Amino acid sequence: MLWPGNKAGILPPVTEGAHIRFRDVHVEYPGHVRGLNGIKLDIAKGEMVFLLGRTGAGKSTLLKLLTGEAHATQGSVELLGEDLSRYHPHNVHILRRKMGIVPQDTALIESKRVWENVAYALRSVGVPRTDARRRIPEVLDLVRMTHRADAFPNQLSGGERQRVAIARALIHKPPLILADEPTGQLDPAHSLEIADLLRALNLRGATVVVASHDMSIVEHTGARAITVEGGKIVSDREAAPL
């Protein structure tokens, strides 16, 4: 089920133009190991895109270029019109404020309740406590986890843990959501629920980029699908009409 429009103002409005741009991007690791080889790719604001491929194909490296965890050996990467090469490693936290990151491992703090895990993400971006008190209920409602706000992570199912991770990524209202294998540890039913949630967030205005090897969630959402093999883009399928 998809959620209604952006009534709570959790996400920014969609605007025109390229949100992400890779221009002839190469990544080479020590020992002359190629991670990416000549990637050329535009992702528009408001798009939902899946990066598909086997382990080691290069899809996670594409995400890491955006988060500042990897750097292009050659070529350029732009985000919101900015060349990411200008960011010093010590300033990468400034870059990450523009995105919500959903890691492979939900990385929840086991000693903190659901609402505390979500609140913790606000500390790094300096959101006032009064704003935090308002945003936490909004974002938990958005991911349908209000009823589990006081639960600890060890009391949650895999799908619920992933919802909390997504809530934490959304709490500072990022225009871009990056998810690395968000359904990799889930059963098919929970995988489709998470796919629906990501699609709903996209329909509310967020640009969503997901690295995955699960074709079932791609077909389920009808989103744009880019396949990466050997560090190269080998296919780029347009999104199905909504």
MARVOMI-984030 format. One record per residue: residue in three letters; x, y, z of N, C-alpha, C, O in turn. Coordinates in steps of 0.001 Angstrom, whole numbers, padded with zeros to 6 digits. Layout:
<atoms>
ALA;X;Y;Z;X;Y;Z;X;Y;Z;X;Y;Z
...
</atoms>
This chain:
<atoms>
MET;000840;-001190;000000;000000;000000;000000;000877;001243;000000;001858;001310;000740
LEU;000535;002218;-000816;001288;003461;-000880;000605;004522;-000026;-000622;004587;000057
TRP;001419;005338;000597;000911;006365;001496;000482;007595;000706;000883;007757;-000447
PRO;-000351;008489;001326;-000804;009694;000631;000293;010727;000500;001446;010469;000847
GLY;-000068;011906;-000006;000911;012954;-000307;001675;013464;000904;001456;013014;002029
ASN;002553;014388;000663;003502;014862;001674;002841;015888;002605;003246;017050;002640
LYS;001822;015450;003358;001061;016384;004185;001873;016934;005345;001712;018092;005731
ALA;002750;016099;005902;003499;016519;007086;004745;017326;006742;005419;017828;007641
GLY;005060;017459;005461;006246;018215;005076;007541;017524;005429;008560;018182;005641
ILE;007516;016199;005496;008721;015452;005863;009790;015581;004790;010977;015659;005104
LEU;009381;015603;003527;010338;015618;002431;010201;016896;001614;009142;017524;001619
PRO;011283;017294;000900;011262;018523;000112;010482;018337;-001185;010294;017203;-001628
PRO;010020;019430;-001808;009324;019314;-003082;010264;018920;-004211;011466;019175;-004144
VAL;009713;018298;-005246;010507;017915;-006410;010794;019149;-007255;009913;019986;-007454
THR;012021;019266;-007752;012375;020324;-008696;013042;019688;-009901;013483;018540;-009838
GLU;013116;020426;-010994;013648;019873;-012231;015174;019818;-012220;015832;020498;-011431
GLY;015725;018986;-013121;017167;018952;-013314;017808;017703;-012754;017168;016914;-012059
ALA;019084;017532;-013068;019826;016363;-012610;020186;016513;-011138;020723;017536;-010711
HIS;019883;015486;-010385;020215;015469;-008964;021603;014872;-008762;022379;015321;-007918
ILE;021894;013844;-009563;023172;013135;-009478;023732;013011;-010885;023000;012711;-011828
ARG;025019;013241;-011023;025646;013142;-012347;027031;012509;-012218;027901;013026;-011517
PHE;027217;011391;-012902;028525;010746;-013019;029041;011011;-014428;028337;010763;-015407
ARG;030275;011518;-014531;030847;011833;-015832;032162;011082;-016009;033191;011457;-015448
ASP;032104;009994;-016816;033286;009188;-017138;034058;008823;-015865;035261;009062;-015759
VAL;033341;008244;-014913;033922;007966;-013598;034633;006615;-013583;034067;005586;-013954
HIS;035879;006652;-013147;036677;005444;-012934;037071;005388;-011462;037373;006412;-010849
VAL;037063;004186;-010906;037575;003960;-009555;038546;002794;-009627;038207;001712;-010106
GLU;039755;003031;-009146;040774;001974;-009144;041277;001781;-007721;041643;002740;-007042
TYR;041289;000526;-007282;041760;000186;-005941;043225;-000243;-005995;043746;-000517;-007076
PRO;043889;-000304;-004850;045290;-000750;-004838;045470;-002089;-005541;044621;-002975;-005440
GLY;046580;-002226;-006251;046824;-003441;-007024;046213;-003381;-008406;046055;-004404;-009072
HIS;045860;-002140;-008846;045275;-001924;-010179;043951;-002673;-010358;043625;-003121;-011458
VAL;043200;-002801;-009271;041882;-003443;-009336;040844;-002386;-009685;040710;-001380;-008988
ARG;040109;-002620;-010770;039100;-001666;-011231;037788;-001876;-010473;037232;-002973;-010465
GLY;037303;-000801;-009834;035997;-000847;-009192;034909;-000358;-010125;033838;-000960;-010208
LEU;035179;000741;-010831;034266;001287;-011833;035069;001682;-013053;036231;002075;-012948
ASN;034436;001572;-014222;035165;001790;-015467;034330;002625;-016436;033545;002083;-017215
GLY;034503;003946;-016382;033860;004827;-017353;032368;004995;-017172;031623;004941;-018149
ILE;031908;005200;-015935;030477;005344;-015665;029985;006723;-016097;030540;007746;-015696
LYS;028942;006734;-016916;028255;007967;-017313;026781;007783;-016973;026121;006885;-017496
LEU;026268;008643;-016090;024922;008421;-015570;024344;009713;-015009;025017;010435;-014273
ASP;023090;010001;-015361;022338;011100;-014763;021119;010529;-014043;020427;009659;-014571
ILE;020869;011021;-012849;019662;010677;-012108;018959;011989;-011780;019529;012858;-011119
ALA;017734;012127;-012239;016999;013381;-012068;016403;013492;-010673;016181;012490;-009993
LYS;016152;014718;-010263;015463;014943;-008998;014086;014296;-009048;013355;014429;-010029
GLY;013749;013595;-007974;012447;012952;-007896;012384;011579;-008521;011317;010965;-008527
GLU;013489;011070;-009048;013509;009722;-009621;013683;008667;-008540;014209;008945;-007463
MET;013231;007445;-008844;013586;006265;-008065;014359;005344;-008989;013882;004990;-010067
VAL;015561;004953;-008561;016460;004170;-009408;017023;003000;-008617;017473;003159;-007482
PHE;016991;001822;-009234;017654;000651;-008672;018970;000420;-009400;019022;000457;-010630
LEU;020027;000183;-008640;021323;-000234;-009181;021445;-001731;-008951;021535;-002184;-007810
LEU;021447;-002493;-010027;021419;-003951;-009939;022760;-004551;-010311;023525;-003967;-011077
GLY;023035;-005722;-009761;024267;-006418;-010112;024675;-007384;-009024;024208;-007303;-007888
ARG;025548;-008295;-009389;026051;-009258;-008423;026996;-008573;-007439;027398;-007426;-007637
THR;027342;-009297;-006377;028334;-008801;-005426;029642;-008499;-006153;030154;-009337;-006895
GLY;030176;-007303;-005938;031421;-006908;-006588;031247;-006284;-007953;032233;-005931;-008598
ALA;029997;-006138;-008414;029760;-005571;-009746;030078;-004082;-009808;030439;-003566;-010866
GLY;029942;-003387;-008670;030222;-001952;-008648;029072;-001095;-008161;029220;000120;-008031
LYS;027918;-001709;-007886;026751;-000911;-007502;026937;-000218;-006150;026553;000941;-005990
SER;027519;-000917;-005183;027753;-000286;-003881;028826;000797;-003968;028783;001776;-003223
THR;029785;000624;-004874;030809;001657;-005072;030176;002952;-005566;030602;004038;-005175
LEU;029166;002847;-006418;028456;004043;-006881;027841;004797;-005703;027918;006024;-005639
LEU;027230;004060;-004772;026663;004707;-003594;027752;005331;-002727;027585;006432;-002204
LYS;028868;004619;-002579;029954;005122;-001732;030586;006390;-002303;031089;007223;-001550
LEU;030565;006540;-003612;031035;007792;-004209;030161;008963;-003765;030654;010073;-003562
LEU;028862;008709;-003616;027940;009767;-003216;028046;010093;-001730;027843;011239;-001330
THR;028363;009092;-000914;028452;009326;000531;029836;009783;000965;030040;010131;002128
GLY;030789;009783;000036;032143;010200;000383;033009;009097;000934;034127;009353;001381
GLU;032510;007854;000914;033297;006717;001399;034281;006216;000344;035213;005480;000665
ALA;034075;006613;-000911;034994;006279;-002004;035201;007533;-002841;034401;008467;-002789
HIS;036278;007543;-003608;036610;008713;-004424;036969;008268;-005836;037605;007233;-006033
ALA;036553;009064;-006810;036837;008744;-008206;038324;008915;-008497;038933;009916;-008120
THR;038892;007927;-009170;040277;008031;-009633;040348;008954;-010840;041340;009650;-011055
GLN;039271;008943;-011623;039183;009769;-012835;037721;010112;-013057;036837;009341;-012684
GLY;037462;011271;-013665;036094;011689;-013924;035540;012520;-012776;036261;012850;-011834
SER;034254;012856;-012858;033645;013715;-011842;032289;013172;-011402;031571;012525;-012165
VAL;031968;013460;-010141;030672;013116;-009565;030062;014400;-009028;030690;015116;-008247
GLU;028830;014692;-009450;028145;015896;-008989;026880;015516;-008230;026158;014596;-008613
LEU;026632;016234;-007159;025417;016066;-006371;024830;017443;-006111;025488;018304;-005528
LEU;023591;017650;-006543;022946;018960;-006397;023788;020079;-006993;023846;021185;-006457
GLY;024442;019770;-008115;025238;020769;-008810;026616;021007;-008242;027343;021869;-008735
GLU;026997;020264;-007213;028313;020433;-006600;029239;019289;-006986;028827;018129;-007019
ASP;030494;019623;-007279;031512;018617;-007556;031979;018042;-006222;032523;018760;-005383
LEU;031759;016737;-006032;032059;016127;-004738;033552;016039;-004453;033950;015828;-003308
SER;034382;016198;-005480;035826;016122;-005255;036329;017274;-004382;037429;017203;-003833
ARG;035533;018328;-004253;035972;019477;-003456;035807;019235;-001956;036301;020015;-001141
TYR;035118;018160;-001595;034917;017881;-000176;036126;017156;000403;036491;016073;-000054
HIS;036738;017760;001404;037835;017113;002121;037245;016001;002995;036124;016143;003483
PRO;037975;014895;003203;037455;013813;004052;036937;014279;005409;035990;013704;005946
HIS;037562;015327;005967;037124;015828;007273;035784;016562;007188;035130;016783;008207
ASN;035378;016938;005973;034129;017679;005798;033019;016835;005188;031995;017365;004759
VAL;033221;015528;005150;032244;014663;004501;030906;014686;005241;029866;014401;004646
HIS;030925;015024;006537;029672;015086;007299;028744;016173;006745;027523;016060;006846
ILE;029328;017227;006161;028514;018284;005550;027762;017720;004351;026585;018017;004146
LEU;028449;016908;003569;027841;016259;002409;026709;015337;002838;025648;015319;002213
ARG;026930;014579;003893;025941;013574;004298;024666;014186;004865;023643;013507;004955
ARG;024712;015445;005244;023495;016100;005711;022468;016255;004599;021289;016484;004868
LYS;022910;016132;003355;022015;016279;002208;021356;014964;001816;020589;014922;000854
MET;021638;013906;002536;021109;012594;002162;020699;011792;003386;021195;012004;004493
GLY;019783;010869;003155;019425;009885;004165;020012;008557;003731;019741;008090;002624
ILE;020816;007940;004590;021545;006728;004229;020972;005536;004984;020914;005539;006214
VAL;020549;004516;004238;020052;003268;004827;021092;002195;004542;021182;001726;003408
PRO;021890;001785;005545;022978;000833;005300;022481;-000601;005173;021327;-000899;005480
GLN;023373;-001493;004714;023031;-002916;004626;022615;-003447;005988;021580;-004100;006121
ASP;023423;-003166;006993;023101;-003522;008372;022357;-002337;008968;022829;-001204;008871
THR;021201;-002575;009583;020408;-001459;010102;021164;-000641;011142;020850;000530;011352
ALA;022161;-001246;011799;023045;-000529;012730;022276;000211;013813;022656;001317;014200
LEU;021195;-000392;014307;020455;000219;015408;021231;000060;016714;021985;-000897;016889
ILE;021038;000996;017610;021671;000922;018930;020783;000054;019811;019671;000452;020159
GLU;021267;-001120;020170;020437;-002123;020829;019946;-001679;022201;018906;-002149;022663
SER;020673;-000786;022855;020290;-000352;024205;019295;000804;024198;018861;001254;025259
LYS;018931;001286;023013;018010;002419;022910;016694;001990;022269;016663;001121;021397
ARG;015620;002611;022714;014303;002324;022155;014211;002866;020723;015072;003615;020264
VAL;013140;002462;020037;012954;002880;018645;013013;004401;018524;013754;004920;017689
TRP;012255;005116;019333;012221;006577;019196;013581;007194;019508;013948;008215;018928
GLU;014327;006577;020422;015655;007087;020759;016634;006865;019611;017497;007706;019359
ASN;016504;005729;018911;017351;005480;017747;017115;006531;016674;018056;007008;016038
VAL;015854;006885;016480;015529;007905;015480;016039;009272;015935;016585;010033;015136
ALA;015859;009579;017216;016307;010869;017749;017818;011017;017667;018328;012119;017465
TYR;018529;009915;017823;019990;009964;017834;020541;010542;016533;021572;011215;016531
ALA;019844;010273;015424;020308;010758;014118;020273;012278;014024;020984;012866;013209
LEU;019455;012915;014849;019343;014375;014793;020516;015085;015454;020761;016261;015184
ARG;021240;014383;016315;022345;015026;017024;023425;015529;016062;024010;016593;016266
SER;023675;014745;015015;024773;015089;014107;024456;016277;013209;025359;016853;012603
VAL;023172;016651;013115;022799;017763;012236;022325;018988;013009;021883;019969;012413
GLY;022417;018933;014330;022132;020106;015149;020694;020566;015140;020437;021767;015211
VAL;019736;019639;015053;018322;020009;015076;017906;020339;016513;018188;019556;017419
PRO;017245;021472;016744;016809;021831;018099;015896;020767;018703;015173;020076;017985
ARG;015937;020643;020029;015162;019606;020711;013664;019753;020463;012955;018754;020346
THR;013179;020990;020382;011745;021195;020144;011335;020665;018779;010258;020086;018635
ASP;012195;020859;017767;011910;020319;016437;011970;018798;016451;011175;018135;015786
ALA;012910;018249;017206;013050;016796;017284;011792;016161;017854;011334;015133;017356
ARG;011231;016766;018892;010013;016222;019508;008855;016173;018521;008002;015288;018595
ARG;008829;017128;017598;007764;017145;016587;008051;016158;015466;007149;015464;014997
ARG;009302;016093;015038;009635;015273;013871;009566;013776;014153;009160;013003;013285
ILE;009955;013360;015346;010016;011919;015633;008650;011254;015459;008570;010240;014765
PRO;007561;011778;016060;006252;011151;015816;005845;011177;014345;005239;010226;013851
GLU;006178;012267;013641;005821;012370;012224;006473;011262;011405;005819;010596;010603
VAL;007781;011077;011623;008501;010124;010789;008169;008686;011179;008155;007807;010317
LEU;007902;008428;012465;007485;007080;012870;006117;006742;012286;005864;005599;011907
ASP;005242;007735;012215;003947;007513;011578;004121;007234;010088;003422;006393;009522
LEU;005043;007933;009465;005293;007760;008035;005710;006331;007700;005304;005786;006674
VAL;006522;005724;008572;006997;004354;008306;006165;003310;009052;006542;002140;009116
ARG;005038;003735;009610;004101;002850;010312;004761;002119;011483;004626;000904;011625
MET;005471;002869;012312;006122;002287;013489;005761;003021;014783;006435;002852;015799
THR;004700;003833;014751;004288;004558;015951;004006;003609;017106;004371;003887;018248
HIS;003358;002492;016808;002972;001541;017860;004164;000813;018467;004017;000131;019481
ARG;005352;000948;017856;006554;000272;018357;007591;001278;018866;008762;000937;019032
ALA;007165;002497;019108;008102;003567;019475;008911;003250;020728;010069;003656;020829
ASP;008325;002535;021680;009009;002245;022943;009693;000881;022956;010248;000478;023978
ALA;009658;000177;021845;010293;-001145;021777;011804;-001009;021602;012299;-000011;021080
PHE;012525;-002044;022055;013965;-002122;021818;014216;-002915;020535;013379;-003732;020150
PRO;015346;-002695;019868;015616;-003390;018607;015491;-004909;018668;015054;-005529;017698
ASN;015869;-005522;019802;015787;-006984;019878;014356;-007495;019977;014126;-008704;019967
GLN;013392;-006580;020071;011978;-006950;020092;011319;-006771;018724;010119;-007001;018575
LEU;012098;-006363;017737;011558;-006065;016407;011837;-007189;015422;012818;-007920;015555
SER;010958;-007317;014428;011214;-008222;013302;012229;-007577;012366;012560;-006401;012516
GLY;012722;-008349;011400;013661;-007799;010427;013070;-006641;009649;013739;-005635;009413
GLY;011806;-006784;009248;011152;-005714;008507;010970;-004460;009341;011121;-003346;008839
GLU;010643;-004642;010633;010481;-003492;011521;011812;-002780;011751;011864;-001550;011787
ARG;012876;-003546;011906;014203;-002930;012068;014554;-002072;010853;015112;-000983;010985
GLN;014214;-002587;009661;014515;-001833;008450;013683;-000559;008377;014158;000465;007884
ARG;012447;-000613;008862;011607;000588;008887;012199;001658;009808;012165;002850;009500
VAL;012740;001211;010937;013370;002163;011856;014605;002787;011206;014853;003984;011349
ALA;015375;001968;010491;016556;002493;009791;016148;003538;008755;016836;004544;008580
ILE;015036;003301;008073;014549;004268;007084;014053;005535;007780;014308;006644;007310
ALA;013345;005372;008903;012887;006537;009669;014070;007394;010102;014021;008621;010027
ARG;015120;006741;010552;016321;007462;010992;016955;008224;009824;017473;009326;010002
ALA;016907;007627;008629;017467;008288;007448;016636;009491;007018;017159;010416;006397
LEU;015342;009483;007344;014436;010550;006907;014343;011717;007872;013880;012792;007492
ILE;014771;011531;009105;014421;012451;010175;014903;013876;009928;014284;014818;010424
HIS;015998;014067;009171;016498;015431;008920;016040;015981;007571;016613;016943;007061
LYS;015002;015366;006993;014359;015833;005761;015326;015918;004578;015438;016981;003967
PRO;016021;014841;004239;016971;014893;003123;016258;014851;001777;015209;014218;001664
PRO;016798;015504;000759;016217;015408;-000582;016590;014121;-001300;015997;013787;-002326
LEU;017579;013387;-000761;018101;012187;-001414;018184;011054;-000404;018707;011232;000696
ILE;017662;009876;-000782;017743;008678;000056;018570;007636;-000680;018275;007299;-001826
LEU;019611;007123;-000017;020466;006074;-000566;020301;004826;000285;020497;004875;001499
ALA;019945;003711;-000336;019732;002462;000400;020582;001358;-000215;020479;001076;-001409
ASP;021417;000740;000604;022323;-000314;000143;021781;-001673;000577;021857;-002028;001753
GLU;021237;-002428;-000368;020671;-003757;-000113;019694;-003729;001073;019876;-004489;002024
PRO;018671;-002877;001038;017776;-002760;002196;016912;-003982;002444;016356;-004128;003533
THR;016785;-004871;001454;015960;-006073;001638;016797;-007347;001626;016253;-008450;001580
GLY;018112;-007197;001668;018994;-008351;001523;018816;-009421;002576;019084;-010592;002307
GLN;018364;-009050;003791;018220;-010011;004892;016759;-010328;005189;016455;-010946;006209
LEU;015848;-009908;004303;014425;-010053;004585;013778;-011132;003730;014270;-011465;002652
ASP;012662;-011676;004226;011898;-012634;003436;011118;-011873;002360;011022;-010648;002420
PRO;010556;-012596;001369;009892;-011910;000249;008781;-010949;000665;008665;-009862;000098
ALA;007966;-011332;001644;006851;-010470;002047;007355;-009159;002638;006865;-008086;002283
HIS;008333;-009242;003539;008883;-008027;004138;009655;-007203;003103;009684;-005975;003177
SER;010275;-007882;002147;011006;-007170;001094;010069;-006276;000290;010402;-005131;-000017
LEU;008895;-006807;-000047;007935;-006015;-000817;007390;-004852;000009;007112;-003784;-000537
GLU;007233;-005050;001321;006785;-003955;002183;007794;-002804;002181;007418;-001635;002092
ILE;009074;-003152;002280;010112;-002116;002271;010176;-001438;000905;010374;-000226;000818
ALA;010008;-002228;-000166;009984;-001648;-001512;008829;-000665;-001651;008990;000407;-002235
ASP;007653;-001027;-001112;006503;-000125;-001149;006783;001164;-000381;006415;002254;-000819
LEU;007434;001025;000760;007743;002205;001565;008695;003140;000825;008483;004352;000802
LEU;009734;002587;000225;010684;003418;-000519;010004;004097;-001706;010280;005258;-002010
ARG;009116;003363;-002371;008381;003948;-003496;007473;005075;-003011;007361;006113;-003662
ALA;006828;004866;-001869;005953;005900;-001324;006737;007161;-000980;006266;008273;-001215
LEU;007925;006987;-000426;008771;008138;-000110;009184;008869;-001381;009262;010097;-001405
ASN;009446;008105;-002433;009766;008698;-003728;008584;009514;-004261;008771;010617;-004775
LEU;007380;008978;-004140;006197;009684;-004611;005935;010949;-003793;005254;011858;-004269
ARG;006456;011017;-002593;006336;012212;-001766;007359;013280;-002149;007252;014416;-001686
GLY;008339;012950;-002975;009267;013970;-003446;010731;013643;-003339;011556;014371;-003892
ALA;011098;012562;-002640;012514;012234;-002471;013074;011553;-003714;012377;010790;-004383
THR;014329;011834;-004012;015077;011034;-004974;015579;009810;-004216;016196;009940;-003159
VAL;015315;008622;-004756;015654;007377;-004058;016546;006529;-004956;016182;006225;-006092
VAL;017715;006150;-004444;018648;005289;-005174;018911;004060;-004310;019338;004175;-003161
VAL;018649;002880;-004877;018739;001629;-004129;019693;000674;-004829;019515;000374;-006009
ALA;020705;000193;-004112;021556;-000883;-004628;020936;-002205;-004208;020628;-002400;-003032
SER;020750;-003118;-005161;020073;-004377;-004849;020436;-005446;-005868;020919;-005152;-006962
HIS;020191;-006699;-005482;020291;-007801;-006444;018941;-008504;-006565;018839;-009563;-007184
ASP;017905;-007907;-005968;016581;-008525;-005896;015676;-007968;-006999;015119;-006878;-006864
MET;015540;-008715;-008074;014723;-008258;-009202;013247;-008172;-008850;012512;-007404;-009472
SER;012796;-008947;-007862;011372;-008955;-007532;010909;-007585;-007041;009795;-007167;-007357
ILE;011745;-006877;-006271;011317;-005565;-005782;011403;-004515;-006883;010676;-003522;-006861
VAL;012291;-004737;-007841;012367;-003828;-008989;011091;-003941;-009814;010477;-002933;-010165
GLU;010700;-005169;-010118;009481;-005383;-010896;008261;-004892;-010123;007319;-004362;-010713
HIS;008277;-005066;-008816;007145;-004663;-007981;006932;-003151;-008017;005793;-002687;-008066
THR;008010;-002390;-007994;007891;-000926;-007975;007791;-000316;-009364;007248;000777;-009524
GLY;008317;-001019;-010382;008327;-000466;-011733;009296;000685;-011914;009168;001463;-012859
ALA;010268;000800;-011016;011215;001915;-011064;012274;001701;-012146;012407;000606;-012694
ARG;013013;002748;-012438;014139;002658;-013368;015163;001659;-012826;015442;001642;-011628
ALA;015714;000837;-013698;016642;-000214;-013279;017919;-000148;-014104;017880;-000266;-015329
ILE;019047;000041;-013433;020359;000127;-014077;021181;-001072;-013640;021382;-001280;-012443
THR;021658;-001858;-014586;022440;-003050;-014273;023920;-002764;-014462;024341;-002233;-015490
VAL;024704;-003127;-013448;026149;-002913;-013454;026847;-004269;-013459;026523;-005149;-012661
GLU;027809;-004425;-014366;028634;-005639;-014420;030077;-005229;-014665;030358;-004427;-015556
GLY;030980;-005773;-013881;032392;-005473;-014078;032726;-004003;-014037;033639;-003546;-014726
GLY;031982;-003251;-013223;032251;-001820;-013098;031708;-000968;-014223;032025;000219;-014305
LYS;030881;-001556;-015109;030295;-000818;-016229;028778;-000949;-016210;028237;-001946;-015732
ILE;028098;000068;-016736;026653;-000016;-016921;026380;-000800;-018196;026821;-000414;-019279
VAL;025646;-001909;-018060;025364;-002749;-019228;023915;-002618;-019691;023588;-003014;-020810
SER;023044;-002070;-018845;021669;-001810;-019282;021056;-000735;-018396;021438;-000570;-017237
ASP;020097;-000006;-018964;019419;001072;-018252;017968;001067;-018715;017639;001597;-019775
ARG;017104;000457;-017901;015692;000322;-018254;014887;001444;-017628;014966;001679;-016422
GLU;014115;002132;-018447;013311;003242;-017951;012216;002747;-017016;011813;001585;-017061
ALA;011746;003657;-016167;010666;003326;-015241;009380;003071;-016003;009131;003676;-017046
ALA;008562;002164;-015469;007250;001909;-016049;006326;003079;-015717;006488;003699;-014666
PRO;005363;003398;-016581;004420;004483;-016289;003648;004183;-015013;003259;003040;-014772
LEU;003424;005217;-014189;002665;005036;-012948;001183;004903;-013256;000375;004743;-012342
</atoms>
